[in-house]
Amino acid sequence: MTTEQVQQWLDDYRTAWETRDADAAAALFTDDATYREQPYEEPYRGREGVRAYWTRVTATQSDISFRTGRVVAAGSHAAVEWWVTLRNDGAEVTLAGEFFLEFNEGGLVRHLREYWHFAPGLIEPPAGWGQ
């Protein structure tokens, strides 16, 4: 995967999240994908697992703004920082995180691992973030 291909995938992910479109999110993954949102829990499996996860977690979200830092890509793997501000049940929150992605030859994600941190309020990234 090139940096540009990964960035396009991230742009599609952004659109899916910002529009809360679980079908669009699921379409970014392989049929047998794993989506590991928490390191100590079982991953969501396949497109249906991604769709169910997204439907649940985005149900209370609004005013979502997703941005990414510089993509680091090597072969079929990529890593990227991300920063999200949103309202969850009306409360302003910020999430800062990282994706580790493995793509198949068709540009769909086979495996996703993410690590994220939560803070109340709408916080801007620190100077130099994402570079």
Phi and psi in radians as a Rosetta constraint file:
Dihedral C 1 N 2 CA 2 C 2 CIRCULARHARMONIC -1.453 0.35
Dihedral N 2 CA 2 C 2 N 3 CIRCULARHARMONIC 2.842 0.35
Dihedral C 2 N 3 CA 3 C 3 CIRCULARHARMONIC -1.000 0.35
Dihedral N 3 CA 3 C 3 N 4 CIRCULARHARMONIC -0.700 0.35
Dihedral C 3 N 4 CA 4 C 4 CIRCULARHARMONIC -1.136 0.35
Dihedral N 4 CA 4 C 4 N 5 CIRCULARHARMONIC -0.704 0.35
Dihedral C 4 N 5 CA 5 C 5 CIRCULARHARMONIC -1.142 0.35
Dihedral N 5 CA 5 C 5 N 6 CIRCULARHARMONIC -0.722 0.35
Dihedral C 5 N 6 CA 6 C 6 CIRCULARHARMONIC -1.126 0.35
Dihedral N 6 CA 6 C 6 N 7 CIRCULARHARMONIC -0.740 0.35
Dihedral C 6 N 7 CA 7 C 7 CIRCULARHARMONIC -1.088 0.35
Dihedral N 7 CA 7 C 7 N 8 CIRCULARHARMONIC -0.655 0.35
Dihedral C 7 N 8 CA 8 C 8 CIRCULARHARMONIC -1.114 0.35
Dihedral N 8 CA 8 C 8 N 9 CIRCULARHARMONIC -0.731 0.35
Dihedral C 8 N 9 CA 9 C 9 CIRCULARHARMONIC -1.041 0.35
Dihedral N 9 CA 9 C 9 N 10 CIRCULARHARMONIC -0.780 0.35
Dihedral C 9 N 10 CA 10 C 10 CIRCULARHARMONIC -1.115 0.35
Dihedral N 10 CA 10 C 10 N 11 CIRCULARHARMONIC -0.652 0.35
Dihedral C 10 N 11 CA 11 C 11 CIRCULARHARMONIC -1.098 0.35
Dihedral N 11 CA 11 C 11 N 12 CIRCULARHARMONIC -0.710 0.35
Dihedral C 11 N 12 CA 12 C 12 CIRCULARHARMONIC -1.174 0.35
Dihedral N 12 CA 12 C 12 N 13 CIRCULARHARMONIC -0.660 0.35
Dihedral C 12 N 13 CA 13 C 13 CIRCULARHARMONIC -1.105 0.35
Dihedral N 13 CA 13 C 13 N 14 CIRCULARHARMONIC -0.768 0.35
Dihedral C 13 N 14 CA 14 C 14 CIRCULARHARMONIC -0.999 0.35
Dihedral N 14 CA 14 C 14 N 15 CIRCULARHARMONIC -0.853 0.35
Dihedral C 14 N 15 CA 15 C 15 CIRCULARHARMONIC -1.039 0.35
Dihedral N 15 CA 15 C 15 N 16 CIRCULARHARMONIC -0.768 0.35
Dihedral C 15 N 16 CA 16 C 16 CIRCULARHARMONIC -1.057 0.35
Dihedral N 16 CA 16 C 16 N 17 CIRCULARHARMONIC -0.781 0.35
Dihedral C 16 N 17 CA 17 C 17 CIRCULARHARMONIC -1.209 0.35
Dihedral N 17 CA 17 C 17 N 18 CIRCULARHARMONIC -0.839 0.35
Dihedral C 17 N 18 CA 18 C 18 CIRCULARHARMONIC -1.131 0.35
Dihedral N 18 CA 18 C 18 N 19 CIRCULARHARMONIC -0.448 0.35
Dihedral C 18 N 19 CA 19 C 19 CIRCULARHARMONIC -1.754 0.35
Dihedral N 19 CA 19 C 19 N 20 CIRCULARHARMONIC 0.008 0.35
Dihedral C 19 N 20 CA 20 C 20 CIRCULARHARMONIC 0.950 0.35
Dihedral N 20 CA 20 C 20 N 21 CIRCULARHARMONIC 0.812 0.35
Dihedral C 20 N 21 CA 21 C 21 CIRCULARHARMONIC -1.789 0.35
Dihedral N 21 CA 21 C 21 N 22 CIRCULARHARMONIC 1.640 0.35
Dihedral C 21 N 22 CA 22 C 22 CIRCULARHARMONIC -1.111 0.35
Dihedral N 22 CA 22 C 22 N 23 CIRCULARHARMONIC -0.582 0.35
Dihedral C 22 N 23 CA 23 C 23 CIRCULARHARMONIC -1.161 0.35
Dihedral N 23 CA 23 C 23 N 24 CIRCULARHARMONIC -0.736 0.35
Dihedral C 23 N 24 CA 24 C 24 CIRCULARHARMONIC -1.139 0.35
Dihedral N 24 CA 24 C 24 N 25 CIRCULARHARMONIC -0.675 0.35
Dihedral C 24 N 25 CA 25 C 25 CIRCULARHARMONIC -1.108 0.35
Dihedral N 25 CA 25 C 25 N 26 CIRCULARHARMONIC -0.843 0.35
Dihedral C 25 N 26 CA 26 C 26 CIRCULARHARMONIC -1.053 0.35
Dihedral N 26 CA 26 C 26 N 27 CIRCULARHARMONIC -0.595 0.35
Dihedral C 26 N 27 CA 27 C 27 CIRCULARHARMONIC -1.159 0.35
Dihedral N 27 CA 27 C 27 N 28 CIRCULARHARMONIC -0.238 0.35
Dihedral C 27 N 28 CA 28 C 28 CIRCULARHARMONIC -1.462 0.35
Dihedral N 28 CA 28 C 28 N 29 CIRCULARHARMONIC -0.053 0.35
Dihedral C 28 N 29 CA 29 C 29 CIRCULARHARMONIC -2.090 0.35
Dihedral N 29 CA 29 C 29 N 30 CIRCULARHARMONIC 2.733 0.35
Dihedral C 29 N 30 CA 30 C 30 CIRCULARHARMONIC -1.273 0.35
Dihedral N 30 CA 30 C 30 N 31 CIRCULARHARMONIC 2.850 0.35
Dihedral C 30 N 31 CA 31 C 31 CIRCULARHARMONIC -1.060 0.35
Dihedral N 31 CA 31 C 31 N 32 CIRCULARHARMONIC -0.501 0.35
Dihedral C 31 N 32 CA 32 C 32 CIRCULARHARMONIC -1.909 0.35
Dihedral N 32 CA 32 C 32 N 33 CIRCULARHARMONIC 0.433 0.35
Dihedral C 32 N 33 CA 33 C 33 CIRCULARHARMONIC -1.115 0.35
Dihedral N 33 CA 33 C 33 N 34 CIRCULARHARMONIC 2.748 0.35
Dihedral C 33 N 34 CA 34 C 34 CIRCULARHARMONIC -2.087 0.35
Dihedral N 34 CA 34 C 34 N 35 CIRCULARHARMONIC 2.390 0.35
Dihedral C 34 N 35 CA 35 C 35 CIRCULARHARMONIC -2.185 0.35
Dihedral N 35 CA 35 C 35 N 36 CIRCULARHARMONIC 1.762 0.35
Dihedral C 35 N 36 CA 36 C 36 CIRCULARHARMONIC -1.729 0.35
Dihedral N 36 CA 36 C 36 N 37 CIRCULARHARMONIC 1.768 0.35
Dihedral C 36 N 37 CA 37 C 37 CIRCULARHARMONIC -1.475 0.35
Dihedral N 37 CA 37 C 37 N 38 CIRCULARHARMONIC -0.543 0.35
Dihedral C 37 N 38 CA 38 C 38 CIRCULARHARMONIC -2.189 0.35
Dihedral N 38 CA 38 C 38 N 39 CIRCULARHARMONIC 2.305 0.35
Dihedral C 38 N 39 CA 39 C 39 CIRCULARHARMONIC -1.162 0.35
Dihedral N 39 CA 39 C 39 N 40 CIRCULARHARMONIC -0.404 0.35
Dihedral C 39 N 40 CA 40 C 40 CIRCULARHARMONIC -1.848 0.35
Dihedral N 40 CA 40 C 40 N 41 CIRCULARHARMONIC 0.158 0.35
Dihedral C 40 N 41 CA 41 C 41 CIRCULARHARMONIC -2.052 0.35
Dihedral N 41 CA 41 C 41 N 42 CIRCULARHARMONIC 2.800 0.35
Dihedral C 41 N 42 CA 42 C 42 CIRCULARHARMONIC -1.117 0.35
Dihedral N 42 CA 42 C 42 N 43 CIRCULARHARMONIC 2.533 0.35
Dihedral C 42 N 43 CA 43 C 43 CIRCULARHARMONIC -1.306 0.35
Dihedral N 43 CA 43 C 43 N 44 CIRCULARHARMONIC 2.811 0.35
Dihedral C 43 N 44 CA 44 C 44 CIRCULARHARMONIC -1.333 0.35
Dihedral N 44 CA 44 C 44 N 45 CIRCULARHARMONIC 2.470 0.35
Dihedral C 44 N 45 CA 45 C 45 CIRCULARHARMONIC -2.066 0.35
Dihedral N 45 CA 45 C 45 N 46 CIRCULARHARMONIC 2.319 0.35
Dihedral C 45 N 46 CA 46 C 46 CIRCULARHARMONIC 1.215 0.35
Dihedral N 46 CA 46 C 46 N 47 CIRCULARHARMONIC 3.059 0.35
Dihedral C 46 N 47 CA 47 C 47 CIRCULARHARMONIC -1.056 0.35
Dihedral N 47 CA 47 C 47 N 48 CIRCULARHARMONIC -0.644 0.35
Dihedral C 47 N 48 CA 48 C 48 CIRCULARHARMONIC -1.137 0.35
Dihedral N 48 CA 48 C 48 N 49 CIRCULARHARMONIC -0.680 0.35
Dihedral C 48 N 49 CA 49 C 49 CIRCULARHARMONIC -1.130 0.35
Dihedral N 49 CA 49 C 49 N 50 CIRCULARHARMONIC -0.742 0.35
Dihedral C 49 N 50 CA 50 C 50 CIRCULARHARMONIC -1.097 0.35
Dihedral N 50 CA 50 C 50 N 51 CIRCULARHARMONIC -0.807 0.35
Dihedral C 50 N 51 CA 51 C 51 CIRCULARHARMONIC -1.045 0.35
Dihedral N 51 CA 51 C 51 N 52 CIRCULARHARMONIC -0.792 0.35
Dihedral C 51 N 52 CA 52 C 52 CIRCULARHARMONIC -1.124 0.35
Dihedral N 52 CA 52 C 52 N 53 CIRCULARHARMONIC -0.762 0.35
Dihedral C 52 N 53 CA 53 C 53 CIRCULARHARMONIC -1.037 0.35
Dihedral N 53 CA 53 C 53 N 54 CIRCULARHARMONIC -0.901 0.35
Dihedral C 53 N 54 CA 54 C 54 CIRCULARHARMONIC -1.090 0.35
Dihedral N 54 CA 54 C 54 N 55 CIRCULARHARMONIC -0.716 0.35
Dihedral C 54 N 55 CA 55 C 55 CIRCULARHARMONIC -1.032 0.35
Dihedral N 55 CA 55 C 55 N 56 CIRCULARHARMONIC -0.744 0.35
Dihedral C 55 N 56 CA 56 C 56 CIRCULARHARMONIC -1.222 0.35
Dihedral N 56 CA 56 C 56 N 57 CIRCULARHARMONIC -0.892 0.35
Dihedral C 56 N 57 CA 57 C 57 CIRCULARHARMONIC -1.313 0.35
Dihedral N 57 CA 57 C 57 N 58 CIRCULARHARMONIC -0.468 0.35
Dihedral C 57 N 58 CA 58 C 58 CIRCULARHARMONIC -1.577 0.35
Dihedral N 58 CA 58 C 58 N 59 CIRCULARHARMONIC -0.103 0.35
Dihedral C 58 N 59 CA 59 C 59 CIRCULARHARMONIC -1.013 0.35
Dihedral N 59 CA 59 C 59 N 60 CIRCULARHARMONIC -0.572 0.35
Dihedral C 59 N 60 CA 60 C 60 CIRCULARHARMONIC -1.822 0.35
Dihedral N 60 CA 60 C 60 N 61 CIRCULARHARMONIC 0.109 0.35
Dihedral C 60 N 61 CA 61 C 61 CIRCULARHARMONIC -1.653 0.35
Dihedral N 61 CA 61 C 61 N 62 CIRCULARHARMONIC 2.601 0.35
Dihedral C 61 N 62 CA 62 C 62 CIRCULARHARMONIC -2.676 0.35
Dihedral N 62 CA 62 C 62 N 63 CIRCULARHARMONIC 2.966 0.35
Dihedral C 62 N 63 CA 63 C 63 CIRCULARHARMONIC 0.880 0.35
Dihedral N 63 CA 63 C 63 N 64 CIRCULARHARMONIC 0.813 0.35
Dihedral C 63 N 64 CA 64 C 64 CIRCULARHARMONIC -1.428 0.35
Dihedral N 64 CA 64 C 64 N 65 CIRCULARHARMONIC 2.294 0.35
Dihedral C 64 N 65 CA 65 C 65 CIRCULARHARMONIC -2.275 0.35
Dihedral N 65 CA 65 C 65 N 66 CIRCULARHARMONIC 1.980 0.35
Dihedral C 65 N 66 CA 66 C 66 CIRCULARHARMONIC -1.958 0.35
Dihedral N 66 CA 66 C 66 N 67 CIRCULARHARMONIC 2.268 0.35
Dihedral C 66 N 67 CA 67 C 67 CIRCULARHARMONIC -2.393 0.35
Dihedral N 67 CA 67 C 67 N 68 CIRCULARHARMONIC 2.740 0.35
Dihedral C 67 N 68 CA 68 C 68 CIRCULARHARMONIC -2.201 0.35
Dihedral N 68 CA 68 C 68 N 69 CIRCULARHARMONIC 2.748 0.35
Dihedral C 68 N 69 CA 69 C 69 CIRCULARHARMONIC -1.580 0.35
Dihedral N 69 CA 69 C 69 N 70 CIRCULARHARMONIC -2.834 0.35
Dihedral C 69 N 70 CA 70 C 70 CIRCULARHARMONIC -1.211 0.35
Dihedral N 70 CA 70 C 70 N 71 CIRCULARHARMONIC 2.325 0.35
Dihedral C 70 N 71 CA 71 C 71 CIRCULARHARMONIC -1.369 0.35
Dihedral N 71 CA 71 C 71 N 72 CIRCULARHARMONIC 2.384 0.35
Dihedral C 71 N 72 CA 72 C 72 CIRCULARHARMONIC -1.974 0.35
Dihedral N 72 CA 72 C 72 N 73 CIRCULARHARMONIC 1.999 0.35
Dihedral C 72 N 73 CA 73 C 73 CIRCULARHARMONIC -2.137 0.35
Dihedral N 73 CA 73 C 73 N 74 CIRCULARHARMONIC 2.440 0.35
Dihedral C 73 N 74 CA 74 C 74 CIRCULARHARMONIC -2.574 0.35
Dihedral N 74 CA 74 C 74 N 75 CIRCULARHARMONIC 1.897 0.35
Dihedral C 74 N 75 CA 75 C 75 CIRCULARHARMONIC 1.110 0.35
Dihedral N 75 CA 75 C 75 N 76 CIRCULARHARMONIC -2.167 0.35
Dihedral C 75 N 76 CA 76 C 76 CIRCULARHARMONIC -1.611 0.35
Dihedral N 76 CA 76 C 76 N 77 CIRCULARHARMONIC 0.102 0.35
Dihedral C 76 N 77 CA 77 C 77 CIRCULARHARMONIC -1.964 0.35
Dihedral N 77 CA 77 C 77 N 78 CIRCULARHARMONIC 2.638 0.35
Dihedral C 77 N 78 CA 78 C 78 CIRCULARHARMONIC -2.624 0.35
Dihedral N 78 CA 78 C 78 N 79 CIRCULARHARMONIC 2.680 0.35
Dihedral C 78 N 79 CA 79 C 79 CIRCULARHARMONIC -2.371 0.35
Dihedral N 79 CA 79 C 79 N 80 CIRCULARHARMONIC 2.555 0.35
Dihedral C 79 N 80 CA 80 C 80 CIRCULARHARMONIC -2.769 0.35
Dihedral N 80 CA 80 C 80 N 81 CIRCULARHARMONIC 2.481 0.35
Dihedral C 80 N 81 CA 81 C 81 CIRCULARHARMONIC -1.435 0.35
Dihedral N 81 CA 81 C 81 N 82 CIRCULARHARMONIC 2.638 0.35
Dihedral C 81 N 82 CA 82 C 82 CIRCULARHARMONIC -2.426 0.35
Dihedral N 82 CA 82 C 82 N 83 CIRCULARHARMONIC 2.763 0.35
Dihedral C 82 N 83 CA 83 C 83 CIRCULARHARMONIC -2.443 0.35
Dihedral N 83 CA 83 C 83 N 84 CIRCULARHARMONIC 2.231 0.35
Dihedral C 83 N 84 CA 84 C 84 CIRCULARHARMONIC -2.304 0.35
Dihedral N 84 CA 84 C 84 N 85 CIRCULARHARMONIC 2.334 0.35
Dihedral C 84 N 85 CA 85 C 85 CIRCULARHARMONIC -2.007 0.35
Dihedral N 85 CA 85 C 85 N 86 CIRCULARHARMONIC 2.515 0.35
Dihedral C 85 N 86 CA 86 C 86 CIRCULARHARMONIC -2.856 0.35
Dihedral N 86 CA 86 C 86 N 87 CIRCULARHARMONIC 3.046 0.35
Dihedral C 86 N 87 CA 87 C 87 CIRCULARHARMONIC -1.925 0.35
Dihedral N 87 CA 87 C 87 N 88 CIRCULARHARMONIC 2.300 0.35
Dihedral C 87 N 88 CA 88 C 88 CIRCULARHARMONIC -2.089 0.35
Dihedral N 88 CA 88 C 88 N 89 CIRCULARHARMONIC 1.981 0.35
Dihedral C 88 N 89 CA 89 C 89 CIRCULARHARMONIC 0.925 0.35
Dihedral N 89 CA 89 C 89 N 90 CIRCULARHARMONIC 0.613 0.35
Dihedral C 89 N 90 CA 90 C 90 CIRCULARHARMONIC 1.561 0.35
Dihedral N 90 CA 90 C 90 N 91 CIRCULARHARMONIC -0.306 0.35
Dihedral C 90 N 91 CA 91 C 91 CIRCULARHARMONIC -1.463 0.35
Dihedral N 91 CA 91 C 91 N 92 CIRCULARHARMONIC 2.340 0.35
Dihedral C 91 N 92 CA 92 C 92 CIRCULARHARMONIC -1.299 0.35
Dihedral N 92 CA 92 C 92 N 93 CIRCULARHARMONIC 2.276 0.35
Dihedral C 92 N 93 CA 93 C 93 CIRCULARHARMONIC -2.464 0.35
Dihedral N 93 CA 93 C 93 N 94 CIRCULARHARMONIC 2.769 0.35
Dihedral C 93 N 94 CA 94 C 94 CIRCULARHARMONIC -2.213 0.35
Dihedral N 94 CA 94 C 94 N 95 CIRCULARHARMONIC 2.385 0.35
Dihedral C 94 N 95 CA 95 C 95 CIRCULARHARMONIC -2.114 0.35
Dihedral N 95 CA 95 C 95 N 96 CIRCULARHARMONIC 2.289 0.35
Dihedral C 95 N 96 CA 96 C 96 CIRCULARHARMONIC -2.113 0.35
Dihedral N 96 CA 96 C 96 N 97 CIRCULARHARMONIC 2.301 0.35
Dihedral C 96 N 97 CA 97 C 97 CIRCULARHARMONIC -2.712 0.35
Dihedral N 97 CA 97 C 97 N 98 CIRCULARHARMONIC -2.983 0.35
Dihedral C 97 N 98 CA 98 C 98 CIRCULARHARMONIC -2.527 0.35
Dihedral N 98 CA 98 C 98 N 99 CIRCULARHARMONIC 2.440 0.35
Dihedral C 98 N 99 CA 99 C 99 CIRCULARHARMONIC -1.874 0.35
Dihedral N 99 CA 99 C 99 N 100 CIRCULARHARMONIC 2.441 0.35
Dihedral C 99 N 100 CA 100 C 100 CIRCULARHARMONIC -2.043 0.35
Dihedral N 100 CA 100 C 100 N 101 CIRCULARHARMONIC 2.077 0.35
Dihedral C 100 N 101 CA 101 C 101 CIRCULARHARMONIC -2.086 0.35
Dihedral N 101 CA 101 C 101 N 102 CIRCULARHARMONIC 2.484 0.35
Dihedral C 101 N 102 CA 102 C 102 CIRCULARHARMONIC -2.148 0.35
Dihedral N 102 CA 102 C 102 N 103 CIRCULARHARMONIC 2.172 0.35
Dihedral C 102 N 103 CA 103 C 103 CIRCULARHARMONIC -1.771 0.35
Dihedral N 103 CA 103 C 103 N 104 CIRCULARHARMONIC 2.677 0.35
Dihedral C 103 N 104 CA 104 C 104 CIRCULARHARMONIC -1.567 0.35
Dihedral N 104 CA 104 C 104 N 105 CIRCULARHARMONIC 3.122 0.35
Dihedral C 104 N 105 CA 105 C 105 CIRCULARHARMONIC -1.168 0.35
Dihedral N 105 CA 105 C 105 N 106 CIRCULARHARMONIC -0.300 0.35
Dihedral C 105 N 106 CA 106 C 106 CIRCULARHARMONIC -1.607 0.35
Dihedral N 106 CA 106 C 106 N 107 CIRCULARHARMONIC 0.028 0.35
Dihedral C 106 N 107 CA 107 C 107 CIRCULARHARMONIC 1.539 0.35
Dihedral N 107 CA 107 C 107 N 108 CIRCULARHARMONIC 0.194 0.35
Dihedral C 107 N 108 CA 108 C 108 CIRCULARHARMONIC -1.688 0.35
Dihedral N 108 CA 108 C 108 N 109 CIRCULARHARMONIC 2.666 0.35
Dihedral C 108 N 109 CA 109 C 109 CIRCULARHARMONIC -1.441 0.35
Dihedral N 109 CA 109 C 109 N 110 CIRCULARHARMONIC 2.228 0.35
Dihedral C 109 N 110 CA 110 C 110 CIRCULARHARMONIC -1.579 0.35
Dihedral N 110 CA 110 C 110 N 111 CIRCULARHARMONIC -0.692 0.35
Dihedral C 110 N 111 CA 111 C 111 CIRCULARHARMONIC -2.441 0.35
Dihedral N 111 CA 111 C 111 N 112 CIRCULARHARMONIC 2.328 0.35
Dihedral C 111 N 112 CA 112 C 112 CIRCULARHARMONIC -2.237 0.35
Dihedral N 112 CA 112 C 112 N 113 CIRCULARHARMONIC 2.290 0.35
Dihedral C 112 N 113 CA 113 C 113 CIRCULARHARMONIC -2.149 0.35
Dihedral N 113 CA 113 C 113 N 114 CIRCULARHARMONIC 2.380 0.35
Dihedral C 113 N 114 CA 114 C 114 CIRCULARHARMONIC -2.308 0.35
Dihedral N 114 CA 114 C 114 N 115 CIRCULARHARMONIC 2.631 0.35
Dihedral C 114 N 115 CA 115 C 115 CIRCULARHARMONIC -2.284 0.35
Dihedral N 115 CA 115 C 115 N 116 CIRCULARHARMONIC 2.275 0.35
Dihedral C 115 N 116 CA 116 C 116 CIRCULARHARMONIC -2.535 0.35
Dihedral N 116 CA 116 C 116 N 117 CIRCULARHARMONIC 2.795 0.35
Dihedral C 116 N 117 CA 117 C 117 CIRCULARHARMONIC -2.231 0.35
Dihedral N 117 CA 117 C 117 N 118 CIRCULARHARMONIC 2.546 0.35
Dihedral C 117 N 118 CA 118 C 118 CIRCULARHARMONIC -1.982 0.35
Dihedral N 118 CA 118 C 118 N 119 CIRCULARHARMONIC 2.458 0.35
Dihedral C 118 N 119 CA 119 C 119 CIRCULARHARMONIC -2.496 0.35
Dihedral N 119 CA 119 C 119 N 120 CIRCULARHARMONIC 2.478 0.35
Dihedral C 119 N 120 CA 120 C 120 CIRCULARHARMONIC -1.226 0.35
Dihedral N 120 CA 120 C 120 N 121 CIRCULARHARMONIC 2.607 0.35
Dihedral C 120 N 121 CA 121 C 121 CIRCULARHARMONIC 1.588 0.35
Dihedral N 121 CA 121 C 121 N 122 CIRCULARHARMONIC 2.908 0.35
Dihedral C 121 N 122 CA 122 C 122 CIRCULARHARMONIC -1.684 0.35
Dihedral N 122 CA 122 C 122 N 123 CIRCULARHARMONIC 1.855 0.35
Dihedral C 122 N 123 CA 123 C 123 CIRCULARHARMONIC -1.938 0.35
Dihedral N 123 CA 123 C 123 N 124 CIRCULARHARMONIC 2.363 0.35
Dihedral C 123 N 124 CA 124 C 124 CIRCULARHARMONIC -1.453 0.35
Dihedral N 124 CA 124 C 124 N 125 CIRCULARHARMONIC 2.585 0.35
Dihedral C 124 N 125 CA 125 C 125 CIRCULARHARMONIC -1.085 0.35
Dihedral N 125 CA 125 C 125 N 126 CIRCULARHARMONIC 2.656 0.35
Dihedral C 125 N 126 CA 126 C 126 CIRCULARHARMONIC -1.186 0.35
Dihedral N 126 CA 126 C 126 N 127 CIRCULARHARMONIC 2.824 0.35
Dihedral C 126 N 127 CA 127 C 127 CIRCULARHARMONIC -0.962 0.35
Dihedral N 127 CA 127 C 127 N 128 CIRCULARHARMONIC 2.346 0.35
Dihedral C 127 N 128 CA 128 C 128 CIRCULARHARMONIC 1.480 0.35
Dihedral N 128 CA 128 C 128 N 129 CIRCULARHARMONIC -0.044 0.35
Dihedral C 128 N 129 CA 129 C 129 CIRCULARHARMONIC -1.039 0.35
Dihedral N 129 CA 129 C 129 N 130 CIRCULARHARMONIC 2.468 0.35
Dihedral C 129 N 130 CA 130 C 130 CIRCULARHARMONIC 1.374 0.35
Dihedral N 130 CA 130 C 130 N 131 CIRCULARHARMONIC 0.106 0.35
